[in-house]
């Protein structure tokens, strides 16, 4: 298990310790390390304040501010995530960064003394973030990304994943649900995220965390309602021109609410056992609508597929009203692909038409292939977004049993995920561009502004110019030597008159 020691930035304490002749516990020369670059970039881009901006309810005697506490957790997440930031024990070496953040961290392989805590213990501070503040901070970050034009495109997708815990555990507000595919009970939480689908620009803009048995319709409704409360319906519609959903969000009354209450365009995959499919096929026959052939690429295998599409405007859907009792019109695109006879796991599968269909309230237009590609774009959230979050950011690693801590940590990870994706977009050459831009703006490179990072016993750190550190060490050495000499004189059996003259000489 990794252990963490926090060094608090306190220039006065360190200065006084050096002047008293106390020897430093460790020294480092300030450098522009990878971690320093990342933290400085996040601060320059205005993203760090959102990551560390969740309010925290402190105890009576807490040495850390809200920004410091969340900054410590954020650095631990970055050090353990897929960022290749740190190989040294001390995370930050840059003088400016340490001074601004007010702390530095040291990673240890095992517990070696007082003042050291496990990484999980540090993350437990997240339980001091009130419930709801994590999702709110993520939405604030999303609005900032919109202002900076780091959100491109207006197609979004909602999807959910499970954060499982063991059976019989005491995680606060964990639920249970039957997993039909694996034929077992699952315990834990369900995380819903709303993500922008612009290719190569993954962004999470909202989240919801509930017990694992919570209905996803309600979670998405709550998520959209919170966004409306933050920005209003008009701004929400300008932000989300198309909301793409999988079969799990199917429901005629729910789709009606998306289209009429939130005024959103939606696209979803219809369930095969519904009357809507039979109605669409009947309408195709009545209207004598023909399937059109298309060749598309399978995103998983890269192979070409021969599919056929048929678009139908105004197909009756039962329950598509505000009260769920009437009938309303939706647009449907029927899709099919011919599957040749083949063997799967030793079982013969006969040749057949593989059929599916899309349901939307947006105009179909003349090119139905657009609908196919729109739905295929949500592949990113299923196969890239959650996979990266789980494998690289350890999304399933829970910080404790408190629901507030789990929610806050999840929100912090999502904000870091957004921030690191933005850095990869803006600075693809490992920091060279960042330093170039810094010089263009007239800021001196940290490489040209060396400082000595001084660590003293007691858990304090400060940074000094080399000349200042040299002066403090010389003065501290003089004072310590003087005290040692005085102590030695006091132990000698000398006449008082001679002792006073010697001590006066030493002090001058």
C-alpha positions in Angstrom: 0.0 0.0 0.0 1.2 3.5 -0.8 1.7 5.9 2.1 1.6 9.7 1.8 3.3 12.4 3.8 2.1 16.0 3.4 4.5 18.8 3.7 2.7 22.1 4.5 4.1 25.3 2.9 5.1 27.7 5.7 8.0 30.0 4.8 8.2 31.6 8.3 8.4 28.3 10.2 11.1 27.0 7.8 13.1 30.3 8.0 13.0 30.3 11.8 14.0 26.6 11.9 17.0 27.3 9.7 18.0 30.4 11.7 17.9 28.3 14.8 20.4 26.0 13.3 18.1 23.1 12.6 19.4 21.0 9.7 17.0 20.4 6.8 15.5 17.0 6.4 15.8 17.2 2.6 16.7 19.6 -0.1 15.8 19.7 -3.8 16.5 22.2 -6.6 13.4 23.4 -8.3 12.9 21.9 -11.8 10.1 21.9 -14.4 9.1 18.3 -13.9 6.2 16.6 -15.7 3.9 16.9 -12.7 4.8 20.6 -12.3 4.0 21.2 -15.9 0.6 19.6 -15.6 -0.4 21.4 -12.4 0.8 24.8 -13.8 -1.1 24.2 -17.0 -4.3 23.3 -15.2 -3.9 26.5 -13.1 -3.2 28.6 -16.2 -6.2 27.2 -18.1 -8.5 27.9 -15.1 -9.3 24.2 -14.6 -7.5 23.6 -11.3 -10.0 25.9 -9.4 -12.9 23.7 -10.6 -11.2 20.5 -9.6 -10.5 21.9 -6.1 -13.5 24.1 -5.8 -16.0 21.7 -4.1 -16.9 23.2 -0.7 -15.7 21.2 2.3 -17.2 21.1 5.8 -14.2 21.1 8.1 -13.8 19.9 11.7 -12.8 22.2 14.5 -9.1 21.6 14.1 -8.3 21.1 10.5 -5.0 22.3 9.2 -6.0 22.2 5.5 -8.1 24.6 3.5 -10.7 23.2 1.1 -8.4 23.9 -1.9 -5.5 22.2 -0.2 -7.4 19.1 0.8 -8.9 18.5 -2.6 -5.6 19.4 -4.3 -3.9 16.7 -2.3 -6.5 14.1 -3.5 -6.3 15.4 -7.1 -2.5 15.0 -7.1 -2.8 11.4 -5.8 -5.3 10.6 -8.5 -3.0 12.1 -11.1 0.0 10.2 -9.8 -1.9 6.9 -9.9 -3.7 7.5 -13.1 -2.7 7.1 -16.8 -0.7 10.4 -16.8 2.9 9.1 -16.4 3.5 12.1 -14.2 5.7 11.0 -11.3 8.5 8.5 -10.7 10.1 10.4 -7.8 8.9 10.2 -4.2 8.2 13.9 -4.0 5.4 15.0 -6.4 6.2 18.7 -6.9 9.6 20.2 -7.2 8.6 23.6 -8.7 9.0 26.5 -6.3 6.1 28.5 -7.7 3.7 25.5 -7.7 4.5 24.5 -4.1 4.1 28.1 -2.9 0.7 28.5 -4.7 -0.8 25.2 -3.7 0.5 25.5 -0.1 1.7 21.9 0.2 3.8 19.2 -1.3 3.4 15.4 -1.2 5.8 12.6 -0.6 4.9 9.1 -1.7 6.4 6.2 0.4 6.3 2.5 -0.1 5.5 1.8 3.5 4.8 3.6 6.7 8.0 4.8 8.2 7.1 7.4 10.9 4.7 9.9 12.3 2.8 12.2 10.1 2.3 9.6 7.4 -1.1 8.4 6.2 -2.3 5.9 3.6 -3.6 7.2 0.3 -7.0 5.9 1.2 -7.0 7.7 4.5 -6.2 11.0 2.6 -9.1 10.3 0.2 -11.4 9.8 3.2 -11.3 13.6 3.6 -13.8 13.6 0.6 -16.6 12.6 3.0 -16.5 16.2 4.2 -17.8 17.3 0.8 -21.6 17.7 1.2 -23.8 15.5 -1.0 -24.6 17.1 -4.3 -21.6 19.4 -4.4 -19.6 17.0 -6.6 -22.1 16.9 -9.4 -22.6 20.6 -9.1 -18.9 21.2 -9.5 -18.8 19.0 -12.6 -21.6 21.1 -14.1 -19.8 24.3 -13.3 -16.7 22.9 -15.1 -18.8 22.1 -18.1 -20.1 25.6 -18.3 -16.5 26.9 -18.2 -15.5 24.5 -20.9 -18.4 25.9 -23.1 -17.1 29.4 -22.5 -13.6 28.5 -23.5 -15.0 26.6 -26.6 -13.5 23.3 -25.4 -16.9 21.6 -26.0 -17.4 21.2 -29.7 -20.5 19.7 -31.4 -24.0 19.4 -30.0 -24.5 15.7 -29.9 -24.5 14.1 -26.4 -25.1 10.6 -25.0 -26.2 9.4 -21.6 -25.0 6.0 -20.3 -24.7 4.3 -17.0 -22.2 1.9 -15.4 -22.0 -0.1 -12.2 -19.7 0.6 -9.3 -19.9 -2.7 -7.5 -19.1 -3.6 -3.9 -19.1 -7.0 -2.1 -22.2 -8.6 -0.8 -23.0 -7.9 2.8 -20.7 -4.8 3.0 -21.7 -1.7 4.8 -21.3 0.9 2.1 -23.8 3.7 2.7 -26.9 3.6 0.5 -25.6 0.8 -1.7 -28.4 -1.1 -3.5 -28.8 -4.5 -5.0 -30.1 -5.7 -8.4 -30.4 -9.0 -10.3 -27.9 -9.3 -13.2 -29.8 -11.4 -15.8 -26.7 -11.8 -18.1 -24.4 -13.1 -15.4 -27.3 -14.6 -13.3 -26.2 -13.2 -10.0 -27.0 -10.4 -7.6 -25.0 -7.2 -8.0 -24.4 -4.8 -5.1 -23.3 -1.2 -5.1 -24.0 2.0 -7.1 -25.0 3.1 -10.6 -23.2 6.0 -12.2 -24.8 8.0 -15.0 -22.8 10.4 -17.1 -23.8 12.8 -19.9 -20.9 13.1 -22.4 -20.2 15.1 -25.5 -19.7 12.8 -28.5 -17.3 14.9 -30.6 -14.6 12.6 -31.8 -11.2 12.9 -30.1 -12.7 15.4 -27.6 -14.3 13.3 -24.8 -15.9 15.5 -22.2 -18.3 14.6 -19.3 -20.7 17.5 -18.5 -23.0 16.0 -15.9 -23.3 13.0 -13.6 -25.7 11.2 -11.2 -24.8 8.6 -8.6 -27.5 6.4 -7.0 -28.0 2.9 -5.6 -27.4 0.2 -8.3 -31.2 -0.6 -8.5 -32.2 3.0 -9.4 -34.2 3.5 -12.6 -32.0 5.1 -15.3 -34.9 7.2 -16.6 -35.2 8.9 -13.3 -31.4 9.5 -13.0 -31.3 11.1 -16.4 -34.4 13.2 -15.7 -32.8 14.4 -12.4 -29.6 15.2 -14.3 -31.3 17.3 -16.9 -33.5 19.0 -14.3 -30.3 20.1 -12.5 -28.8 21.4 -15.7 -32.0 23.4 -16.4 -31.8 24.8 -12.9 -28.2 25.9 -13.6 -28.6 27.3 -17.1 -32.3 27.4 -18.2 -34.0 25.4 -20.9 -33.0 27.6 -23.8 -29.3 27.2 -22.9 -29.7 23.5 -22.5 -31.3 23.2 -26.0 -28.5 25.3 -27.5 -26.0 23.0 -25.8 -27.6 19.6 -26.6 -29.1 19.5 -30.1 -29.3 15.7 -30.1 -29.4 13.3 -27.1 -28.5 9.7 -28.1 -29.7 6.9 -25.8 -29.5 3.1 -25.8 -32.4 0.7 -25.2 -32.1 1.0 -21.5 -33.7 4.4 -21.6 -36.7 3.2 -23.7 -40.1 4.4 -22.6 -42.8 6.2 -24.6 -43.8 8.6 -21.9 -40.1 9.3 -21.0 -39.3 10.1 -24.7 -42.3 12.4 -24.8 -40.9 14.2 -21.7 -37.5 14.6 -23.4 -39.1 16.1 -26.5 -41.8 18.2 -25.0 -40.7 19.2 -21.5 -37.0 19.7 -22.2 -37.5 20.4 -25.9 -34.6 18.1 -26.9 -34.1 16.1 -30.0 -33.4 12.5 -29.2 -32.3 9.3 -31.0 -32.6 5.8 -29.4 -32.6 2.2 -30.4 -36.1 0.7 -30.2 -36.9 -2.6 -28.4 -37.8 -5.5 -30.7 -40.8 -6.7 -28.7 -42.9 -3.6 -29.0 -46.0 -2.8 -31.2 -44.0 0.1 -32.6 -41.9 -2.3 -34.7 -45.0 -4.0 -36.1 -46.6 -0.6 -36.8 -43.5 0.6 -38.7 -43.3 -2.5 -40.8 -47.0 -2.2 -41.6 -46.6 1.4 -42.6 -43.7 0.5 -44.8 -45.9 -1.9 -46.7 -48.8 0.6 -47.0 -46.5 3.4 -48.1 -44.5 1.1 -50.4 -41.3 2.4 -48.9 -38.2 0.6 -50.1 -35.0 -0.3 -48.3 -31.9 1.5 -49.5 -28.5 -0.4 -49.5 -25.5 1.1 -47.8 -21.9 -0.1 -47.2 -20.5 0.9 -43.7 -17.5 0.0 -41.7 -17.8 -2.1 -38.5 -16.1 0.1 -35.8 -15.0 -2.9 -33.8 -13.6 -5.2 -36.5 -13.0 -2.6 -39.3 -14.8 -4.9 -41.8 -17.3 -3.6 -44.4 -21.0 -4.3 -43.7 -23.8 -4.3 -46.2 -26.9 -2.9 -44.5 -30.3 -1.6 -45.6 -32.2 1.3 -44.2 -35.8 2.5 -44.6 -37.0 5.8 -43.1 -40.6 6.5 -42.1 -42.0 9.8 -40.9 -44.9 9.9 -38.4 -45.3 6.4 -37.0 -47.8 6.0 -34.2 -46.3 5.1 -30.8 -48.6 4.1 -28.0 -48.1 6.0 -24.7 -46.3 8.9 -26.4 -48.3 11.6 -24.5 -47.8 13.5 -21.3 -50.0 11.1 -19.3 -48.8 8.0 -21.1 -52.3 7.0 -22.1 -52.6 8.4 -25.7 -50.8 7.9 -29.0 -48.3 10.2 -30.7 -46.1 10.2 -33.8 -42.4 9.5 -33.9 -40.0 8.9 -36.8 -38.5 5.5 -37.4 -35.6 4.1 -39.4 -35.8 0.4 -40.0 -32.4 -1.3 -40.4 -31.4 -4.8 -41.4 -28.3 -6.8 -42.4 -28.2 -10.2 -44.1 -26.2 -12.7 -42.0 -24.9 -15.8 -43.8 -25.1 -19.3 -42.2 -22.2 -19.8 -39.7 -21.1 -21.7 -36.7 -20.7 -19.9 -33.3 -19.2 -21.9 -30.5 -20.0 -25.1 -32.3 -23.6 -24.1 -32.8 -25.0 -23.7 -36.4 -26.7 -20.3 -37.0 -28.9 -20.3 -40.0 -28.8 -17.5 -42.6 -31.2 -14.7 -41.6 -32.0 -11.0 -41.6 -30.6 -9.3 -38.5 -33.1 -6.5 -37.9 -33.1 -3.4 -35.6 -34.6 0.1 -35.7 -34.0 3.6 -34.6 -36.6 6.0 -33.1 -36.2 9.8 -33.1 -38.2 13.0 -33.1 -35.8 14.8 -35.4 -36.6 15.1 -39.1 -35.2 12.2 -41.1 -34.2 14.1 -44.2 -33.3 12.3 -47.4 -30.1 10.5 -46.2 -31.1 7.9 -43.6 -27.5 6.8 -43.2 -27.0 10.0 -41.1 -29.2 8.4 -38.4 -27.1 5.3 -38.4 -23.9 7.2 -38.0 -25.4 9.4 -35.3 -26.2 6.4 -33.2 -22.9 4.7 -33.9 -21.1 7.8 -32.5 -22.2 6.8 -29.0 -19.8 3.9 -29.3 -17.2 6.2 -27.8 -19.0 6.6 -24.5 -19.5 2.8 -24.2 -16.1 1.6 -25.4 -13.7 4.5 -24.7 -15.2 6.7 -22.0 -15.9 4.2 -19.2 -13.1 1.9 -20.2 -10.6 4.7 -19.8 -12.1 5.9 -16.6 -12.0 2.4 -15.1 -8.6 1.3 -16.3 -6.6 4.6 -16.2 -8.5 6.6 -13.5 -9.6 3.6 -11.4 -13.2 4.8 -11.3 -14.3 1.7 -9.5 -11.9 2.3 -6.6 -14.1 3.7 -3.8 -12.5 6.0 -1.2 -14.6 4.8 1.7 -18.0 3.7 2.7 -19.5 7.1 2.9 -21.9 8.0 0.0 -20.7 11.6 0.1 -17.1 10.6 -0.3 -17.9 8.2 -3.1 -19.9 10.9 -5.0 -17.2 13.6 -4.4 -14.4 11.3 -5.6 -16.4 10.2 -8.7 -17.0 13.9 -9.6 -13.3 14.7 -9.0 -12.2 11.9 -11.3 -14.6 13.0 -14.0 -13.2 16.6 -13.8 -9.6 15.3 -14.0 -10.6 13.2 -17.0 -11.9 16.3 -18.7 -8.9 18.4 -17.7 -6.3 15.9 -18.9 -8.1 15.4 -22.2 -8.0 19.2 -22.7 -4.3 19.2 -21.9 -3.7 16.4 -24.4 -5.6 18.4 -27.0 -3.8 21.7 -26.3 -0.3 20.4 -25.5 0.4 17.3 -27.4 4.2 17.6 -27.3 4.8 16.8 -23.7 5.1 20.4 -22.5 7.2 22.0 -25.2 4.3 24.1 -26.4 3.4 25.1 -22.9 6.8 26.6 -22.3 6.8 28.3 -25.6 3.4 29.9 -24.9 4.6 30.9 -21.5 7.6 32.8 -23.0 5.3 34.4 -25.6 3.2 35.8 -22.8 6.2 37.2 -21.1 6.3 34.8 -18.2 9.8 33.5 -17.3 10.3 29.8 -17.6 10.6 28.0 -14.2 13.8 26.5 -15.6 15.3 29.9 -15.6 14.1 30.7 -12.1 15.8 28.2 -9.9 15.0 27.9 -6.2 15.9 25.6 -3.4 13.0 23.5 -1.9 13.7 23.0 1.8 12.0 20.4 3.9 12.5 20.6 7.7 11.4 18.3 10.5 7.8 18.8 11.6 6.4 18.5 8.1 7.0 21.9 6.7 8.4 23.0 3.3 9.4 26.4 1.8 11.3 27.7 -1.2 14.1 30.2 -1.2 16.4 31.7 -3.7 19.9 30.0 -3.6 21.5 33.2 -2.2 18.8 33.5 0.5 19.1 29.9 1.5 22.9 30.2 1.8 22.5 33.3 4.0 20.0 31.4 6.3 22.3 28.3 6.5 25.4 30.5 7.3 23.5 32.4 10.0 21.9 29.3 11.4 25.3 27.6 11.6 26.8 30.6 13.3 24.0 30.7 15.9 24.2 26.9 16.5 28.0 27.1 16.9 27.6 30.0 19.3 25.1 28.1 21.4 27.4 25.1 21.4 30.3 27.2 22.5 28.3 28.9 25.2 27.1 25.6 26.5 30.7 24.3 26.5 31.9 27.4 28.4 29.1 27.0 31.0 30.3 23.5 31.7 33.9 24.7 32.4 34.8 25.5 36.0 36.0 29.1 35.4 35.9 32.2 37.6 32.8 34.2 37.0 34.7 37.3 35.8 36.6 35.2 33.1 33.4 33.4 32.2 31.6 36.7 31.6 34.4 38.1 29.4 34.5 34.9 27.3 30.7 34.8 26.8 30.6 38.5 25.9 33.3 37.9 23.3 31.4 35.0 21.8 28.2 37.0 21.5 29.9 39.8 19.7 
